[in-house]
Amino acid sequence: MSEIKFVDVKGVRTRYIEAGSGEPLVLYHGADFPRSATNAEVWGLNIEGLARSFHVFAVDKLSHGYTDNPKADENYTFGGMVQHGYDFLQTLGLCPANLVGHSRGGYLVTRIALEHPEAVKNIVMIEPTRFRRTGTSAAWAARRSVSSR
């Protein structure tokens, strides 16, 4: 059975849904702020099944759902969202974790893997977004990074 919880992540009240036991599996939903009202509940049909094999954490990303807004305006960026996602892992002591990201959540988990490889065991991207500047997909960037290690 899943449980809704809150944790302070470097001053940002962060909501997550937790279920199961075993290796940590952290789910990051898609969407960009401020255009979307999506949250961790989009994983609702998946959590119980995944919890049979993993300790599942579905997170409301920064400024989404019931997670607070950033403390400073300059953190209303993808970089701020990625840092918050990484800080969530650190706060709960989940590293190295299996990360799953849908859409913009795929971008988030890719950036965490590239910037903090020690924090990541595996990443799964579901319909990952494209990087706007280069047209490069998150999947391509992740494969390139892994193959260059």
N, C-alpha and C positions, 0 to 999 in steps of 0.2 A: 504494500500500500504506500502511495506517495504522500509526502508531507511538505507543506509550504513553510519555508523558513526565511529569515532575514539575517544578514551579516553586515557588519560595518567593514567596508573595503576602502581603507585610507580616507575615511570621512564621508563616504558615499553609502547610504543605506541601500543594500542590494538584496533583491528578492530572488529566491531560487526554489526549485522543486526538487526534492531528494527522495530516492527510492532505491532499494536493493542493497547488495553488498558485493564485495570483490574489488577488482580493479576499477579506478575511477573512469567514468565516461561522462564527459562534459559536453552538453548540447547548447550551441549558440544559435538562436533564431536569426532569420534574415531581417531585412528592412534597414532603412537609413533614417536618421533623425533629421529634421523634425517631421517628416512626411508620413509616418506610419504609426499606427497604434498597436502593432503586433507585440507579442511578449512570449515568455517561455511556455505558455499554455498551448502554443501551436504544436508542441511535441506531445500533447496529451494522449493521443492514440498509440504512441510509441513507448512511453515511459515504462509501463508495467511489463511489457514484453522484454525490453532491454534490461530491466531490473532483475530478470531471472538469471542473468549472466554477469551483470556489472553493478557497481555502485554508481547510480545515475544522478547527475546534477544538471538540471535544465535552468539556465540563467536568464533573467531579464537583463538585457544589455543596458549599458549606461543610457539614461534618459528614455528608457522604454518600460512599458508595463508599470510595475510598482517599484522599480529602481529609481533612485533620485537622479536629478540632473547633476552635471558636473559642478564642482565648487567654483570654478573660474570659467569665464566665457571662452578663453583660449583653448579649453579642453572639449569644446563642441566640434571635434574633428574626428576623422577616422583614427588618427594616432591616439587621441584620448580614449576612444572606444577600445582600441587594441590594448592600451596600457591598463585600462580597467579590467578587461578580460584576463590579462596576465596576473594582475594584482589579486583577482578573485581566486585564481589557482594557488597563489602564494599564501593568501590569507587562510584558506582552508587546508593547506598542506597537501595538495593533491598531486604535486609533481613527482615523477613524470606522469602525465595523464593522457588518455585517449580523448581526442577532441573531434567533435562533429560540428560542422557548420553548414547551414542552409543559406543559399544566396549570399547576401552580404556577410552572413555568419561564416561562409566559406572563405571570404576575404580575411575576416578576423582570425580564423584559426591558421590560415597560411602565414599571416604576418607574425602571429605568436611563434609559429614553428621556425620562421626565418630569423626572428630577432632573439628568441629564447629557446634554442633547440634542446637545452637540458631540461626544459619544462614539459616536453612533448614526447610521448611514446609513439603514437600514431595519429594521423589526421585523416578524416573522411570529409569530403566536400560533396554536398548535394546541390546540384544546379548552381555552381559557384558563379559569382559575378565576374565581369570583365573589368580590368583596370582601365579607367577612362582615358588616361593620357596616351597609352601605348597600344590599346586594344589587345594586350596580352592577357590571357586567361589566368586565373589564380592557380588552376591545375598545372599549366605549363610552368609557371614561376616556381611552384613547389617541386616539380620533377627536376627542373634545372638546378635548383638549390641542392637537392638531395644527391643528384648525380655528380655535383662538383665537390662533395665532401671527401 
